[in-house]
């Protein structure tokens, strides 16, 4: 490709996070499934918002967080996702453009409002999410900017988007465009409940199209219908080229061909909010992968970025990840 | 008063903060006065927003931050301030009601948008603020809920509001209502540039109406036209009953009658963003003052709350100040 070549283009939900701290009683009272992402309609979102505490608002969305993380490492990025032409949509656009990402998706001018995710953080630093998908679910094949996808070494797909039917079509189209241009496809499984909702479609997508897979243990278990770690690893070897299997504070395992590389988790300071840990792990990993790092160093860059994300409220980095990485030994030379 | 009695009602700008980290070059390029608050019009606000980095958005406003802090200590609070009926106005209302404050001011249904403050945080943790006052400047005497003011032991006035002419009238009305009910008036001078803009009006207000005055050294210098600390202290003794003079990381000095009490600053962990340090100092102080604490302990509760505020982005507390205070020795028994 020409000089416009990007490292990673993300395709995902265009969501603004609305974050409040809460307690277990609040989750119980509202019948919320701790640690999970639940889809809600606009009315439910309004009810939860009215009852939750004072909020911090910043742009979110799993793949968009990953893109912001890659940009913070100094990577060249793009993003495809749907907002409405409203105040939250303007905020989402500002924030993704401000990190330097190319964002060409046109906002919807009618229909539901920009997506928001009500994030409730309990004292154990776990986040429980209630997402109103709104305009984001309107993403379709027409929104896949073929030139943007072709220009990126890796196109990164957000599993959550499988909850929006037209987005499934967009995923497959993007994967075909990318592979036709000799590029790679990465996917995050996003959430065990989401995997359960779309297991067969996910298996088919991974099998046909995915070169790099991100999953935590619960998501891998949901996909492969086994909680036996050895069995999961063996299945992943055959399903995809590279799989990064994450285990929260127990680190991660990178499976590629015959190799299985153990990576430890990193903690920068006290854990405040685990929102974005997985998204930022993927950011460090994909930045490394597109800059010639070994899989071992990709994993450590992922741990580093995840460690930063969990040290404050909100998923996107508040520290320059490039500067953080330069203090480590994992940054590829010239990368 | 009946059971509805409140500790503190704040009257101030109803502002949403839009916070980004930046560097000194950005401030220089835009001719910004580091550490100061500058008023901008909506067009200038749009231009700065378009060029600033990814943002965190949360409710702000100096007196509103103080009210949120007092509520976090467990105090009973109210707030008077003007938003518009737009998305940011809804966010401001949600957040002040969510902390438990009584907020009865009607939103404007026409005219300028809800106020926002673009906060730029440099690596030295200083914040430089560009404020579009919008709907907030429309606060007038009609918005002063006399019953709310009468019900509060202390009515706390935000000096920044002096930039809005109709708000000056509202201040004097609130002060007269409060004093007629045997209540006390507190004032923060807010900003040295604001004091310079309205010096005579401030001197008259302090002399006539203010029982408790908050000022940092630069603001006191601007008000009293001397930078001699001993001279400032002597003038403050005659101007008001209690004055809390703050010196940033060098702590504060409480002047009351013949007494002058030195209070040290507190630092909980590393300093991230000094936005809200003064607002939260006032919160701790006023919570103490309305709960029978000694002036010494009021000062230390102020330092404690300020120390929490500067440990993260954003001015409002992210930790329960009540729990923090319970670990200290400064909380009055039964308070």
HADDOCK unambig.tbl for C-alpha pairs under 7 A between the chains (distance, minus, plus):
assign (segid A and resid 50 and name CA) (segid B and resid 94 and name CA) 6.83 0.50 0.50
assign (segid A and resid 52 and name CA) (segid B and resid 98 and name CA) 6.99 0.50 0.50
assign (segid A and resid 53 and name CA) (segid B and resid 95 and name CA) 6.89 0.50 0.50
assign (segid A and resid 53 and name CA) (segid B and resid 98 and name CA) 4.96 0.50 0.50
assign (segid A and resid 53 and name CA) (segid B and resid 99 and name CA) 6.69 0.50 0.50
assign (segid A and resid 54 and name CA) (segid B and resid 94 and name CA) 6.96 0.50 0.50
assign (segid A and resid 54 and name CA) (segid B and resid 95 and name CA) 4.29 0.50 0.50
assign (segid A and resid 54 and name CA) (segid B and resid 98 and name CA) 5.45 0.50 0.50
assign (segid A and resid 54 and name CA) (segid B and resid 99 and name CA) 6.48 0.50 0.50
assign (segid A and resid 55 and name CA) (segid B and resid 58 and name CA) 6.49 0.50 0.50
assign (segid A and resid 55 and name CA) (segid B and resid 95 and name CA) 6.51 0.50 0.50
assign (segid A and resid 56 and name CA) (segid B and resid 56 and name CA) 6.85 0.50 0.50
assign (segid A and resid 56 and name CA) (segid B and resid 57 and name CA) 5.94 0.50 0.50
assign (segid A and resid 56 and name CA) (segid B and resid 58 and name CA) 4.98 0.50 0.50
assign (segid A and resid 57 and name CA) (segid B and resid 56 and name CA) 5.95 0.50 0.50
assign (segid A and resid 57 and name CA) (segid B and resid 57 and name CA) 4.88 0.50 0.50
assign (segid A and resid 57 and name CA) (segid B and resid 58 and name CA) 6.06 0.50 0.50
assign (segid A and resid 58 and name CA) (segid B and resid 55 and name CA) 6.48 0.50 0.50
assign (segid A and resid 58 and name CA) (segid B and resid 56 and name CA) 4.99 0.50 0.50
assign (segid A and resid 58 and name CA) (segid B and resid 57 and name CA) 6.07 0.50 0.50
assign (segid A and resid 87 and name CA) (segid B and resid 87 and name CA) 6.74 0.50 0.50
assign (segid A and resid 94 and name CA) (segid B and resid 50 and name CA) 6.86 0.50 0.50
assign (segid A and resid 94 and name CA) (segid B and resid 54 and name CA) 6.96 0.50 0.50
assign (segid A and resid 95 and name CA) (segid B and resid 53 and name CA) 6.91 0.50 0.50
assign (segid A and resid 95 and name CA) (segid B and resid 54 and name CA) 4.30 0.50 0.50
assign (segid A and resid 95 and name CA) (segid B and resid 55 and name CA) 6.51 0.50 0.50
assign (segid A and resid 98 and name CA) (segid B and resid 53 and name CA) 4.99 0.50 0.50
assign (segid A and resid 98 and name CA) (segid B and resid 54 and name CA) 5.46 0.50 0.50
assign (segid A and resid 99 and name CA) (segid B and resid 53 and name CA) 6.73 0.50 0.50
assign (segid A and resid 99 and name CA) (segid B and resid 54 and name CA) 6.51 0.50 0.50
